[in-house]
Amino acid sequence: MSHHENPRLQQVRKLLRADDGQALLLAGLGMVALLLMAGLGIDVGYLRYQRQQMQKAADAGALAAASALVYSGNYSIAAKNDTTANGFAPDQLVVGGLCSPSGTNICVAVNNPPQTPGDAFLGAAGYVEVIVAQKRPTFFMHLGGFGDISVAARAVATYTANASGCMFALDPTSAQTFLIDGNVHLAASCGIYVESSSSDALHKNGASGGAVASYIGVVGGDQVNGGFQFQCRSNAPGAPCPATGIATFKDPFLNVPAPTPQGTCMPDQGTHYHPGLYCSGIHITGSSAYMFDAGLYTVEGGIRVDGSPTLTGNGLLFYLTGPNYTGINIGGAAQVNWTAQTTGPQAGILFFQDRSLPVGSASSSFDGTSGNNFSGAFYFPTTDLQYKGTPNFSDAAILVAWQLEFKGDAQLNDGLQDGLSPLNTALLVE
């Protein structure tokens, strides 16, 4: 040892050679390791928290985009608005691509269909993908040479899921907008919605009969005599059925474009009807068999069926308009088997009433027997729809009318099946 060594250094050497000094060194190293582990835990926890927040934003954005696509809206702007509302306003908005955020920029990618390689929904029609990504700083890991860490979250939603409702009464103010009068039995596999804010929006006369649906909701109130039974299969235990005071809603077909009538007035068709413009309406009686070819039937005036004829047709769309609008009246012992078209912007709709007809125009009435079988949506946005008989419904039966009325011994079994509804809603799938 040099005689000129610093005295302080000599003391350190002696201390390190001693047992106490070695223990102190090990304790110090252990403390450093613990601090690094704690720091790593803090950084990992922080990054995990950031990803959770991003996931909420991605989920909200995907649902918003899918909801916009249901109504042919701007899905990318809808996604951007909802990610922004959840704390992630994009500096980069990528439509039709993947995110590569630079610096601390927030990137939001919106893809219809999804574009993430290797994912189960890659390229799947009817699905939209939202990705939220950003580089986030680290604290303790930064001391170890780690820079900003890229954090991302992703969500996929579909805009082709079945909507929950199948009966909609749209009158926003009148009493008895949804009227059940008599020994009526309704069985719907989906929901009933009544828009009227009246305290008597849903009304039942008489104590017999019953209604079963997945859900029954009324914006206003209801007046129901005791004895008539409502059943709501999807309501939470103890929840009222019907539920009153629900939020207002919109016409579910509001964004479906009206059909475009074409051609000149069709002459009398005998027993074989072809698509076209019927300027004097359609009136069928007697007991013959009538065939309707697939296509668009624009009917000025209305449709009237009485007697005991048999009417058959698949892939049909009836557009009901003026002048001299009289609605639809099907009664007697008619046997009607009509199904809606499955393609085009009005796919799934069997009867489409002209929206320009004023409220209070002639109502439509179905008074037939169980021999009638209608597959498709009934859309009467400004006129009333009445049921007085026992018509059957199959596949996608959606009733949308200004007012809905069920009278007498009407029995309506609405067999809406999964995947066949012309009404869609947004659903998060990933």
C-alpha positions as CSV (number, residue, x, y, z in Angstrom):
1,M,0.0,0.0,0.0
2,S,1.3,3.4,-0.8
3,H,2.2,5.6,2.1
4,H,0.7,8.5,0.1
5,E,-2.8,6.9,-0.3
6,N,-5.7,9.1,0.7
7,P,-6.7,8.4,4.3
8,R,-10.4,8.3,3.4
9,L,-9.7,5.7,0.7
10,Q,-7.8,3.7,3.3
11,Q,-10.9,3.7,5.5
12,V,-13.1,2.5,2.7
13,R,-10.8,-0.4,1.9
14,K,-10.8,-1.4,5.6
15,L,-14.5,-1.2,5.7
16,L,-15.0,-3.4,2.6
17,R,-12.6,-6.0,4.0
18,A,-14.8,-6.2,7.1
19,D,-18.0,-8.2,7.3
20,D,-20.0,-5.2,8.1
21,G,-18.8,-3.4,5.0
22,Q,-19.7,-6.4,2.7
23,A,-23.1,-6.5,4.2
24,L,-23.6,-2.8,3.6
25,L,-22.5,-3.2,0.0
26,L,-24.9,-6.1,-0.6
27,A,-27.7,-4.2,1.0
28,G,-27.1,-1.2,-1.2
29,L,-27.1,-3.4,-4.3
30,G,-30.3,-5.1,-3.1
31,M,-31.9,-1.7,-2.6
32,V,-31.0,-0.6,-6.1
33,A,-32.5,-3.8,-7.5
34,L,-35.7,-3.4,-5.5
35,L,-36.0,0.2,-6.7
36,L,-35.5,-0.9,-10.3
37,M,-38.2,-3.6,-9.9
38,A,-40.6,-1.2,-8.3
39,G,-39.9,1.3,-11.1
40,L,-40.5,-1.5,-13.7
41,G,-43.8,-2.3,-11.9
42,I,-44.9,1.3,-12.0
43,D,-44.0,1.7,-15.7
44,V,-45.8,-1.6,-16.6
45,G,-48.9,-0.6,-14.5
46,Y,-49.0,2.8,-16.1
47,L,-48.7,1.4,-19.6
48,R,-51.4,-1.2,-18.8
49,Y,-53.7,1.6,-17.5
50,Q,-53.1,3.6,-20.7
51,R,-54.1,0.6,-22.8
52,Q,-57.2,0.1,-20.8
53,Q,-58.2,3.7,-21.4
54,M,-57.4,3.2,-25.1
55,Q,-59.5,0.0,-25.2
56,K,-62.5,2.0,-23.9
57,A,-62.0,4.5,-26.6
58,A,-61.6,1.9,-29.3
59,D,-64.7,0.0,-28.2
60,A,-66.7,3.3,-28.2
61,G,-65.3,4.2,-31.6
62,A,-66.2,0.8,-33.2
63,L,-69.7,0.9,-31.9
64,A,-70.2,4.5,-33.1
65,A,-68.8,3.6,-36.5
66,A,-71.1,0.5,-36.8
67,S,-74.1,2.5,-35.7
68,A,-73.4,5.1,-38.4
69,L,-73.1,2.3,-41.0
70,V,-76.5,1.0,-40.0
71,Y,-77.9,4.3,-41.3
72,S,-75.4,4.8,-44.1
73,G,-73.7,7.6,-42.2
74,N,-70.1,8.8,-42.0
75,Y,-68.6,6.0,-40.0
76,S,-65.0,7.4,-39.7
77,I,-66.2,10.7,-38.3
78,A,-68.5,8.9,-35.9
79,A,-65.5,6.8,-34.7
80,K,-63.4,9.9,-34.3
81,N,-66.0,11.7,-32.3
82,D,-66.4,8.9,-29.8
83,T,-62.7,8.2,-29.4
84,T,-62.3,11.9,-28.8
85,A,-65.1,11.9,-26.2
86,N,-63.2,9.1,-24.4
87,G,-59.9,11.1,-24.2
88,F,-58.2,10.2,-27.4
89,A,-58.6,12.9,-30.0
90,P,-56.6,11.7,-33.1
91,D,-53.7,13.7,-34.4
92,Q,-53.7,11.1,-37.2
93,L,-57.0,9.8,-38.5
94,V,-56.4,6.8,-40.9
95,V,-59.3,5.5,-42.9
96,G,-58.5,2.2,-44.6
97,G,-55.1,1.5,-43.1
98,L,-53.2,0.7,-39.9
99,C,-51.6,3.0,-37.3
100,S,-48.0,4.0,-37.1
101,P,-47.9,6.8,-34.6
102,S,-44.9,9.2,-34.5
103,G,-43.7,11.1,-31.5
104,T,-46.6,11.4,-29.1
105,N,-49.3,11.7,-31.7
106,I,-52.5,9.8,-31.2
107,C,-53.4,7.7,-34.2
108,V,-56.9,6.4,-34.8
109,A,-57.5,4.0,-37.7
110,V,-61.0,3.1,-38.9
111,N,-61.3,0.2,-41.3
112,N,-64.4,-1.1,-43.1
113,P,-63.9,-4.0,-43.4
114,P,-61.1,-4.9,-40.8
115,Q,-57.5,-4.9,-42.1
116,T,-55.4,-6.3,-39.2
117,P,-53.4,-9.2,-40.7
118,G,-54.1,-12.6,-39.2
119,D,-57.3,-11.6,-37.4
120,A,-60.4,-13.7,-37.7
121,F,-62.4,-10.7,-39.1
122,L,-59.8,-9.7,-41.7
123,G,-61.8,-8.5,-44.8
124,A,-65.1,-9.6,-43.3
125,A,-68.1,-7.8,-44.8
126,G,-70.4,-6.2,-42.3
127,Y,-67.7,-5.5,-39.8
128,V,-65.8,-2.3,-38.9
129,E,-62.5,-2.0,-37.0
130,V,-61.1,0.8,-34.9
131,I,-57.5,1.0,-33.7
132,V,-56.2,3.6,-31.1
133,A,-52.4,3.9,-30.8
134,Q,-49.9,6.2,-29.2
135,K,-46.3,6.1,-28.0
136,R,-46.3,6.6,-24.2
137,P,-43.2,7.7,-22.1
138,T,-41.7,5.5,-19.4
139,F,-40.1,6.8,-16.2
140,F,-37.8,4.2,-14.5
141,M,-37.5,2.1,-17.6
142,H,-36.2,5.2,-19.4
143,L,-33.1,5.1,-17.1
144,G,-32.4,1.6,-18.5
145,G,-32.2,2.9,-22.0
146,F,-35.8,2.2,-23.0
147,G,-37.5,5.0,-24.9
148,D,-41.2,5.6,-25.4
149,I,-43.3,2.5,-25.6
150,S,-46.0,2.1,-28.3
151,V,-49.4,1.2,-26.8
152,A,-52.4,0.2,-28.9
153,A,-56.0,-1.1,-28.5
154,R,-58.3,-2.5,-31.1
155,A,-62.0,-3.2,-31.3
156,V,-64.3,-4.7,-34.0
157,A,-68.1,-4.2,-34.3
158,T,-70.7,-5.4,-36.7
159,Y,-73.5,-3.3,-38.2
160,T,-75.6,-6.3,-39.3
161,A,-76.8,-7.6,-35.9
162,N,-80.5,-8.0,-35.5
163,A,-82.2,-5.0,-33.9
164,S,-84.2,-5.9,-30.7
165,G,-87.5,-4.3,-31.8
166,C,-90.2,-5.6,-34.2
167,M,-93.2,-3.4,-33.4
168,F,-93.0,0.4,-33.4
169,A,-95.8,2.9,-33.0
170,L,-94.4,6.3,-34.1
171,D,-97.1,8.9,-33.2
172,P,-95.2,11.1,-30.7
173,T,-98.1,12.6,-28.8
174,S,-101.5,10.9,-29.2
175,A,-103.3,8.8,-26.7
176,Q,-103.8,5.1,-27.5
177,T,-101.0,5.1,-30.0
178,F,-100.7,1.3,-29.3
179,L,-104.3,0.0,-28.8
180,I,-105.3,-3.5,-27.8
181,D,-109.1,-3.8,-27.9
182,G,-110.7,-7.2,-27.1
183,N,-109.5,-10.8,-26.6
184,V,-106.2,-10.1,-28.3
185,H,-103.2,-12.4,-28.0
186,L,-99.8,-11.1,-29.2
187,A,-96.6,-13.2,-29.2
188,A,-93.5,-11.4,-30.3
189,S,-89.9,-12.8,-30.2
190,C,-88.6,-9.3,-30.1
191,G,-89.5,-5.9,-28.6
192,I,-92.4,-3.5,-28.7
193,Y,-91.8,0.3,-28.7
194,V,-94.4,3.1,-28.3
195,E,-93.2,6.6,-29.1
196,S,-96.1,8.6,-27.7
197,S,-95.5,10.8,-24.6
198,S,-99.2,10.6,-23.7
199,S,-100.0,9.1,-20.3
200,D,-102.3,6.8,-22.2
201,A,-99.9,5.9,-25.0
202,L,-100.4,2.1,-24.6
203,H,-104.1,1.3,-23.9
204,K,-105.9,-2.0,-23.3
205,N,-109.7,-2.3,-23.3
206,G,-111.0,-5.4,-21.6
207,A,-109.4,-7.9,-19.3
208,S,-108.9,-10.9,-21.5
209,G,-105.9,-11.8,-23.7
210,G,-102.2,-11.2,-23.2
211,A,-99.0,-10.0,-24.8
212,V,-95.6,-11.6,-24.7
213,A,-92.5,-9.9,-26.1
214,S,-88.8,-9.7,-25.3
215,Y,-89.3,-6.1,-24.2
216,I,-92.2,-3.6,-24.1
217,G,-91.2,0.1,-23.7
218,V,-93.4,3.2,-23.7
219,V,-92.2,6.8,-23.8
220,G,-95.3,8.0,-22.0
221,G,-97.6,5.8,-19.9
222,D,-100.1,3.0,-20.1
223,Q,-103.6,2.3,-19.0
224,V,-104.3,-1.4,-18.8
225,N,-107.3,-3.1,-17.2
226,G,-106.5,-5.8,-14.7
227,G,-106.5,-9.3,-16.0
228,F,-104.6,-8.7,-19.2
229,Q,-101.2,-10.1,-18.9
230,F,-98.0,-8.5,-20.2
231,Q,-94.8,-10.6,-20.2
232,C,-91.3,-9.2,-21.0
233,R,-88.8,-12.0,-21.3
234,S,-85.7,-9.8,-21.3
235,N,-86.5,-7.4,-18.5
236,A,-84.3,-7.5,-15.4
237,P,-85.9,-9.2,-12.4
238,G,-88.4,-6.8,-10.8
239,A,-88.4,-4.4,-13.7
240,P,-91.8,-3.1,-14.8
241,C,-93.5,-4.6,-17.9
242,P,-94.4,-2.5,-19.8
243,A,-91.5,-0.1,-19.0
244,T,-92.8,3.5,-19.1
245,G,-90.9,6.8,-19.4
246,I,-88.3,5.3,-21.8
247,A,-86.2,7.5,-24.0
248,T,-87.6,8.7,-27.3
249,F,-86.6,6.9,-30.4
250,K,-86.6,7.4,-34.2
251,D,-88.3,5.7,-37.1
252,P,-86.1,2.6,-37.6
253,F,-86.5,2.8,-41.4
254,L,-85.9,6.6,-41.5
255,N,-82.8,6.3,-43.6
256,V,-84.1,3.6,-46.0
257,P,-84.6,5.3,-49.4
258,A,-88.1,5.2,-50.9
259,P,-88.5,3.1,-54.0
260,T,-88.3,4.8,-57.4
261,P,-91.5,4.1,-59.4
262,Q,-90.9,3.4,-63.1
263,G,-93.0,2.7,-66.2
264,T,-96.4,3.6,-67.3
265,C,-99.8,2.5,-65.9
266,M,-100.3,-1.2,-66.1
267,P,-103.6,-2.6,-67.6
268,D,-105.7,-5.2,-65.8
269,Q,-103.5,-8.3,-65.2
270,G,-106.1,-11.0,-64.9
271,T,-104.7,-13.7,-62.5
272,H,-101.0,-13.1,-63.2
273,Y,-99.5,-9.9,-61.9
274,H,-96.3,-8.4,-63.0
275,P,-94.1,-5.6,-61.4
276,G,-95.0,-2.1,-62.5
277,L,-97.1,1.0,-61.9
278,Y,-100.8,0.4,-60.9
279,C,-102.5,3.8,-61.3
280,S,-105.9,2.5,-60.2
281,G,-104.8,0.3,-57.4
282,I,-105.2,-3.4,-57.1
283,H,-108.6,-5.0,-56.3
284,I,-108.9,-8.7,-56.1
285,T,-112.1,-10.7,-55.3
286,G,-113.7,-14.0,-56.0
287,S,-112.0,-17.4,-55.4
288,S,-109.4,-17.7,-58.1
289,A,-105.6,-18.2,-57.7
290,Y,-103.4,-15.2,-58.4
291,M,-99.7,-15.2,-59.0
292,F,-97.4,-12.2,-58.4
293,D,-94.0,-12.1,-60.0
294,A,-91.0,-10.8,-58.1
295,G,-90.3,-7.1,-58.2
296,L,-91.5,-3.6,-57.4
297,Y,-95.3,-2.9,-57.4
298,T,-96.1,0.8,-57.2
299,V,-99.7,1.1,-56.2
300,E,-101.6,4.4,-56.5
301,G,-104.7,4.3,-54.4
302,G,-104.5,1.1,-52.5
303,I,-104.8,-2.7,-52.4
304,R,-108.1,-4.4,-51.6
305,V,-108.6,-8.2,-51.3
306,D,-111.9,-9.8,-50.4
307,G,-113.8,-13.0,-51.1
308,S,-111.7,-16.2,-51.0
309,P,-108.9,-15.8,-53.5
310,T,-105.4,-17.3,-53.2
311,L,-102.5,-14.9,-53.7
312,T,-98.9,-16.1,-54.0
313,G,-95.6,-14.3,-54.6
314,N,-92.0,-14.2,-53.5
315,G,-89.5,-11.3,-53.7
316,L,-92.1,-8.6,-53.6
317,L,-92.1,-4.9,-52.7
318,F,-95.4,-2.9,-52.7
319,Y,-94.9,0.9,-52.7
320,L,-98.1,2.5,-51.7
321,T,-98.8,6.1,-52.7
322,G,-101.4,8.6,-53.9
323,P,-103.4,10.1,-55.4
324,N,-106.6,8.9,-53.7
325,Y,-104.7,6.8,-51.2
326,T,-106.9,4.1,-49.6
327,G,-104.3,1.9,-47.8
328,I,-104.5,-1.9,-47.8
329,N,-107.6,-3.8,-46.9
330,I,-107.3,-7.6,-46.8
331,G,-110.2,-9.5,-45.4
332,G,-112.7,-12.3,-46.0
333,A,-111.4,-15.7,-46.5
334,A,-108.4,-14.7,-48.6
335,Q,-105.3,-16.9,-48.6
336,V,-102.4,-14.5,-49.1
337,N,-98.8,-15.8,-49.1
338,W,-96.4,-13.0,-49.9
339,T,-92.7,-12.7,-49.1
340,A,-90.5,-9.6,-49.4
341,Q,-87.5,-9.2,-51.7
342,T,-84.1,-10.0,-50.1
343,T,-81.9,-7.7,-52.1
344,G,-81.7,-4.0,-52.8
345,P,-81.9,-0.9,-50.5
346,Q,-85.4,-1.9,-49.3
347,A,-84.5,-5.6,-48.7
348,G,-86.9,-7.2,-46.2
349,I,-89.7,-4.7,-46.6
350,L,-92.9,-6.0,-48.0
351,F,-95.2,-2.9,-47.8
352,F,-93.6,0.6,-48.0
353,Q,-96.0,3.5,-47.6
354,D,-95.0,6.8,-49.2
355,R,-93.6,9.0,-46.5
356,S,-95.1,12.2,-48.1
357,L,-98.7,11.1,-47.4
358,P,-100.1,13.3,-44.6
359,V,-100.8,12.0,-41.2
360,G,-104.4,11.0,-40.9
361,S,-104.5,9.4,-44.4
362,A,-106.5,6.2,-44.8
363,S,-105.5,3.4,-42.4
364,S,-104.6,-0.2,-43.5
365,S,-106.5,-3.2,-42.2
366,F,-105.7,-6.9,-42.1
367,D,-108.9,-8.8,-41.2
368,G,-108.0,-12.2,-42.7
369,T,-107.6,-15.6,-41.2
370,S,-104.7,-17.8,-40.3
371,G,-104.4,-18.7,-44.0
372,N,-102.6,-15.4,-44.6
373,N,-98.8,-15.6,-44.3
374,F,-96.8,-12.4,-44.7
375,S,-93.0,-12.5,-44.6
376,G,-91.4,-9.0,-44.5
377,A,-91.7,-5.6,-42.9
378,F,-94.9,-3.5,-42.8
379,Y,-93.9,0.2,-43.0
380,F,-96.6,2.8,-42.6
381,P,-94.8,5.8,-41.2
382,T,-97.7,8.3,-41.3
383,T,-100.8,6.1,-41.3
384,D,-102.4,3.6,-39.0
385,L,-102.2,-0.2,-39.1
386,Q,-105.0,-2.4,-37.8
387,Y,-105.3,-6.1,-37.2
388,K,-108.7,-7.6,-36.7
389,G,-108.2,-11.2,-37.7
390,T,-105.6,-14.0,-37.2
391,P,-102.9,-13.4,-39.9
392,N,-99.7,-15.4,-39.5
393,F,-96.2,-13.9,-39.7
394,S,-93.0,-15.7,-40.5
395,D,-89.3,-14.9,-40.9
396,A,-88.8,-11.2,-40.6
397,A,-92.1,-9.6,-39.5
398,I,-91.5,-5.9,-38.6
399,L,-94.5,-3.6,-37.9
400,V,-93.7,0.1,-38.1
401,A,-96.7,2.4,-38.2
402,W,-98.0,5.8,-37.0
403,Q,-100.4,3.9,-34.8
404,L,-100.8,0.2,-34.2
405,E,-104.2,-1.3,-33.3
406,F,-105.3,-4.9,-32.5
407,K,-109.0,-5.6,-32.2
408,G,-111.5,-8.4,-31.7
409,D,-110.0,-11.9,-31.3
410,A,-106.8,-11.0,-33.2
411,Q,-103.9,-13.5,-32.7
412,L,-100.6,-12.4,-34.0
413,N,-97.5,-14.6,-33.7
414,D,-94.5,-12.7,-34.8
415,G,-91.8,-15.2,-35.6
416,L,-88.8,-13.0,-36.2
417,Q,-85.8,-15.3,-36.7
418,D,-82.2,-14.5,-36.1
419,G,-80.4,-13.1,-39.1
420,L,-83.6,-12.3,-41.0
421,S,-84.5,-8.9,-39.6
422,P,-84.5,-6.0,-42.1
423,L,-83.6,-3.8,-39.1
424,N,-80.0,-3.8,-38.0
425,T,-78.1,-2.6,-35.0
426,A,-74.5,-2.3,-33.9
427,L,-72.8,-5.0,-31.8
428,L,-69.3,-5.2,-30.4
429,V,-67.7,-8.5,-31.3
430,E,-64.0,-8.1,-30.5
